[in-house]
Amino acid sequence: MANKILIIEDEEALANVLEAKLKKEKYEVNIGYNGEEGYDLIKAWQPDLILLDIVMPKMNGYEVLEKMRDESIEIPVIIISNSGQPVEIEKTKKLGAVDHLIKTEFDPKEVVEKVRKYLDRQKGGNFSDYVKIEKKGVGGIHSLKILLVEDDEFLRDICSKKLVKEDFEVYEAIDGEQALAEVEKIKPDLILLDIILPSIDGFQVLAEIRKNSDKKISRIPIIMLSNLGQDSDVKKAKDLGATDYMVKAHFTTEEIVKKVRGIINKEK
């Protein structure tokens, strides 16, 4: 029996493209062209997975997620949105979404891969959700190496894809210990460093890097990328040697890339 995929999307052209691609992969597909219609289909049709837009008439994506949460409807939801702002990603995650795709940065093939991933998870499929340390991008001879230290899968994936698209060679770590090991191994050109991390927090990672005896490591530009926006946190990071500090909720991925480029160009 084919899995049922519900697309809740008011852009008819995009909905139709996704429908055609998913049907080609032998999924059963239904479309709700606004939030209200989509929610009615969730109740009546009981899909196995939902692709959900945020900005829609009658009921937006947040409201759909809230109603699903309030009624204990546990169906995987992948957000498809025009926004790549970390604050939106964080909000949808808290409301129960399992992943987030930016419309301008994905193709239908990637959507199918995400759909398959989460349907496999429901069936107990074995695949790695959290990559311990991962390298992305082709990394040509002139590619600059960025180490992205972030334990949130949503944000890590979004930022990584954006950086790879901008021709950076991206390495990832999901906790402080892995970050320090990777710094020694690859000596990145710049580090994007979260503060709240498992094992060792970002402040400790920053301090360890700055006191490293190898000057190629101790002088690596480090941008703190955190949800903590209090003046005391910013001051602590700067006192420990952070190059810059960005509050996730205040910046888009495009602005993060712009900041990375600006700092790297200045270092040259």
C-alpha positions as CSV (number, residue, x, y, z in Angstrom):
1,M,0.0,0.0,0.0
2,A,1.4,3.4,-1.0
3,N,2.3,6.0,1.6
4,K,0.1,9.0,1.6
5,I,1.7,12.5,1.3
6,L,-0.3,15.6,2.0
7,I,0.9,18.9,0.5
8,I,-0.5,22.0,2.2
9,E,0.7,24.9,-0.1
10,D,-1.1,27.9,-1.6
11,E,1.3,28.3,-4.5
12,E,-0.4,26.1,-7.0
13,A,2.5,25.7,-9.4
14,L,4.8,24.5,-6.6
15,A,2.2,22.2,-5.2
16,N,1.7,20.7,-8.7
17,V,5.4,20.1,-9.3
18,L,5.8,18.4,-5.9
19,E,2.7,16.3,-6.5
20,A,4.0,15.1,-9.9
21,K,7.4,14.2,-8.5
22,L,5.9,12.3,-5.5
23,K,3.4,10.5,-7.7
24,K,6.3,9.4,-10.0
25,E,7.8,7.8,-6.9
26,K,4.6,5.9,-6.3
27,Y,3.3,7.9,-3.4
28,E,-0.4,8.7,-3.0
29,V,-0.7,12.5,-2.9
30,N,-3.4,15.0,-1.9
31,I,-3.2,18.8,-1.8
32,G,-4.7,21.5,0.4
33,Y,-4.4,24.9,-1.1
34,N,-4.8,26.8,2.3
35,G,-4.3,26.0,5.9
36,E,-7.9,25.4,6.7
37,E,-8.4,23.0,3.8
38,G,-5.1,21.3,4.6
39,Y,-6.1,20.7,8.2
40,D,-9.4,19.2,7.2
41,L,-7.5,16.8,5.0
42,I,-5.2,15.9,7.9
43,K,-8.3,14.8,9.9
44,A,-10.2,13.1,7.1
45,W,-7.4,11.6,5.0
46,Q,-4.8,10.8,7.7
47,P,-1.6,11.1,5.7
48,D,1.6,9.5,6.6
49,L,3.6,12.7,6.1
50,I,2.8,16.4,5.5
51,L,4.6,19.0,3.5
52,L,3.5,22.3,5.0
53,D,3.9,25.9,3.9
54,I,4.0,28.7,6.5
55,V,2.4,31.8,4.9
56,M,-1.1,30.8,3.7
57,P,-4.6,32.1,3.6
58,K,-7.3,31.1,6.2
59,M,-4.9,29.3,8.5
60,N,-1.1,29.7,8.4
61,G,1.4,26.9,8.9
62,Y,2.1,27.8,12.6
63,E,-1.6,27.5,13.3
64,V,-1.8,24.1,11.6
65,L,1.1,22.9,13.7
66,E,-0.5,24.3,16.9
67,K,-3.8,22.5,16.2
68,M,-2.0,19.3,15.4
69,R,-0.2,19.6,18.8
70,D,-3.3,20.4,20.7
71,E,-5.1,17.4,19.3
72,S,-2.1,15.1,19.7
73,I,-1.9,14.4,15.9
74,E,1.5,12.8,15.5
75,I,2.3,12.9,11.8
76,P,5.8,14.0,10.5
77,V,5.7,17.5,9.1
78,I,8.3,19.0,6.8
79,I,8.1,22.7,6.4
80,I,8.5,24.2,3.0
81,S,9.0,28.0,3.4
82,N,10.4,31.1,1.7
83,S,12.2,32.0,4.9
84,G,15.4,30.7,6.2
85,Q,15.4,32.7,9.4
86,P,16.6,30.6,12.4
87,V,13.8,32.1,14.5
88,E,11.2,30.5,12.2
89,I,13.1,27.2,12.1
90,E,13.3,27.1,15.9
91,K,9.6,28.0,16.2
92,T,8.4,25.2,13.8
93,K,10.7,22.7,15.5
94,K,9.2,23.5,18.9
95,L,5.7,23.0,17.4
96,G,6.7,19.5,16.2
97,A,8.0,19.9,12.6
98,V,10.8,17.3,11.8
99,D,12.6,19.3,9.1
100,H,12.6,22.6,7.1
101,L,13.3,23.3,3.5
102,I,13.7,26.7,1.9
103,K,11.8,27.0,-1.4
104,T,14.4,28.9,-3.3
105,E,17.1,26.4,-2.3
106,F,15.6,22.9,-2.9
107,D,14.6,20.9,-5.9
108,P,11.8,18.2,-6.0
109,K,14.4,15.5,-5.8
110,E,15.6,16.7,-2.4
111,V,12.0,16.8,-1.2
112,V,11.6,13.1,-2.2
113,E,14.7,12.2,-0.3
114,K,13.5,14.0,2.8
115,V,10.1,12.3,2.5
116,R,11.7,8.9,2.1
117,K,14.0,9.5,5.1
118,Y,11.1,10.3,7.5
119,L,8.9,7.5,6.2
120,D,11.8,5.1,6.7
121,R,12.2,6.4,10.2
122,Q,8.5,5.5,10.9
123,K,9.1,2.0,9.7
124,G,12.2,1.6,11.9
125,G,14.6,2.1,9.1
126,N,18.3,2.3,9.9
127,F,19.9,5.6,8.9
128,S,22.0,8.2,10.6
129,D,20.1,11.2,11.7
130,Y,22.9,13.0,13.4
131,V,26.2,12.9,11.6
132,K,29.1,13.1,14.2
133,I,31.4,15.0,11.9
134,E,30.6,15.6,8.3
135,K,32.2,17.3,5.3
136,K,30.0,18.9,2.7
137,G,30.8,20.4,-0.7
138,V,33.3,19.5,-3.3
139,G,36.0,21.6,-1.8
140,G,37.9,22.8,-4.8
141,I,41.5,24.0,-4.5
142,H,40.5,27.5,-3.7
143,S,37.6,26.6,-1.4
144,L,37.7,28.2,2.1
145,K,37.1,25.8,5.0
146,I,34.3,26.6,7.4
147,L,33.7,24.6,10.6
148,L,30.0,24.8,11.6
149,V,29.6,23.8,15.3
150,E,25.8,23.4,15.9
151,D,23.9,20.6,17.7
152,D,20.5,21.6,16.2
153,E,19.9,19.5,13.1
154,F,17.5,22.0,11.4
155,L,19.8,25.0,11.8
156,R,23.0,23.0,10.9
157,D,21.4,21.7,7.7
158,I,20.1,25.1,6.6
159,C,23.4,27.0,7.3
160,S,25.5,24.2,5.8
161,K,23.5,24.1,2.5
162,K,23.7,27.9,2.2
163,L,27.5,27.9,2.8
164,V,28.1,25.1,0.3
165,K,26.0,26.9,-2.3
166,E,28.3,29.9,-1.8
167,D,31.3,27.6,-2.6
168,F,32.7,27.1,0.9
169,E,33.9,23.7,2.0
170,V,31.9,23.0,5.1
171,Y,32.7,20.7,8.0
172,E,30.3,20.1,10.8
173,A,30.5,19.2,14.5
174,I,27.6,18.6,16.9
175,D,29.3,19.1,20.2
176,G,32.3,20.8,21.7
177,E,34.7,17.9,21.9
178,Q,34.2,17.1,18.2
179,A,34.7,20.7,17.4
180,L,38.1,20.9,19.1
181,A,39.2,17.6,17.4
182,E,38.1,18.9,14.0
183,V,39.9,22.3,14.5
184,E,43.2,20.4,15.1
185,K,42.6,18.2,12.1
186,I,41.5,20.7,9.4
187,K,42.5,24.1,10.7
188,P,39.5,25.9,9.2
189,D,39.6,29.4,7.8
190,L,36.6,30.4,10.0
191,I,34.5,28.8,12.7
192,L,30.7,29.3,13.3
193,L,30.3,28.4,16.9
194,D,27.1,27.8,18.9
195,I,27.2,28.4,22.7
196,I,24.8,25.8,24.1
197,L,26.4,22.5,23.1
198,P,26.6,19.0,24.6
199,S,29.8,18.0,26.5
200,I,31.7,21.3,26.2
201,D,29.9,24.6,25.7
202,G,30.9,27.2,23.1
203,F,32.6,29.5,25.6
204,Q,34.9,26.7,26.6
205,V,35.6,25.8,23.0
206,L,36.4,29.4,22.2
207,A,38.8,29.6,25.2
208,E,40.6,26.4,24.3
209,I,41.1,27.5,20.7
210,R,42.4,31.0,21.7
211,K,45.0,29.4,24.1
212,N,46.2,26.8,21.5
213,S,50.0,26.9,21.0
214,D,49.6,26.7,17.3
215,K,49.1,30.2,16.0
216,K,47.3,28.9,12.9
217,I,44.6,27.6,15.3
218,S,44.6,30.3,18.0
219,R,44.0,33.1,15.4
220,I,41.2,31.5,13.5
221,P,38.3,33.9,13.2
222,I,35.3,32.7,15.3
223,I,31.7,33.9,15.0
224,M,29.5,33.0,17.9
225,L,26.1,32.0,16.6
226,S,23.7,31.7,19.5
227,N,20.2,32.1,20.8
228,L,21.7,33.9,23.8
229,G,21.5,37.6,23.2
230,Q,22.1,39.2,26.6
231,D,24.8,41.8,26.8
232,S,26.7,39.7,29.4
233,D,26.9,36.8,26.9
234,V,28.2,39.0,24.2
235,K,30.7,40.6,26.5
236,K,31.9,37.2,27.7
237,A,32.4,35.9,24.2
238,K,34.3,39.1,23.1
239,D,36.5,38.9,26.3
240,L,37.3,35.3,25.4
241,G,38.4,36.4,21.9
242,A,35.3,36.0,19.7
243,T,35.7,37.8,16.3
244,D,32.0,38.5,16.2
245,Y,28.6,37.6,17.7
246,M,25.3,36.9,16.0
247,V,22.0,36.2,17.6
248,K,20.3,33.5,15.6
249,A,16.8,35.0,15.8
250,H,18.1,38.3,14.3
251,F,19.7,37.0,11.1
252,T,18.9,35.1,8.0
253,T,21.4,32.5,6.5
254,E,22.1,35.0,3.7
255,E,23.3,37.6,6.3
256,I,25.4,34.9,8.1
257,V,27.2,34.1,4.8
258,K,27.7,37.9,4.2
259,K,29.3,38.2,7.7
260,V,31.5,35.2,7.0
261,R,32.7,36.6,3.7
262,G,33.3,40.0,5.3
263,I,35.5,38.6,8.1
264,I,37.5,36.3,5.8
265,N,38.1,39.1,3.3
266,K,39.3,41.3,6.2
267,E,41.7,38.6,7.5
268,K,43.3,38.5,4.0
